[in-house]
């Protein structure tokens, strides 16, 4: 491959069109060619192409290692992402359960409050009915007492008008005899 490059370099030189012979030290193109070949020879002698190839191989190996590490980091990141997504789903399901439980408890508390209110209303109605019944009984007693007093007053007045002194004495004597008979 080197000889092919050298052949193409010699064939493509503008020195072939020059007036002076090409292989002369007076021809600057020949001198430049000799300097170039000497430079290439020195590079080959000191194994510069091998060092460049080694550096390129080392750089390629470093890039390959970085790509492998990036791939590993990507896989780890995907694993962590999947873990966080799973945890997020678990937390979401727990939150949904908590909300559903809170709704159920709120519904039960509302039903209990309704039942408590209904019981309270029932107790108050019963207490009001008891007070009404007590007031009715008291009013009936008052009416009976008043009727009794009025009836007694009317009877006393009627008896007082019909009663004379002899008859009163006879009733008193009868009452004393009845009491005397019951006591002895």
Secondary structure, DSSP 8 states (H G I E B T S, - for coil): -HHHHHHHHHHT-GGGGSSS-TTSTT-HHHHHHHHHHHHHHHHHHTTHHHHHHHHHHHHHHHHHHHHHHHHHHHHHHHHHHHHHHHHHHHHHHHHHHHHHHHHHHHHHHHHHHHHHHHHHHHHHHHHHHHHHHHHHHHHHHHHHHHHHHHHHHHHHHHHHHH--HHHHHHHHHHHHHHHHHHH-
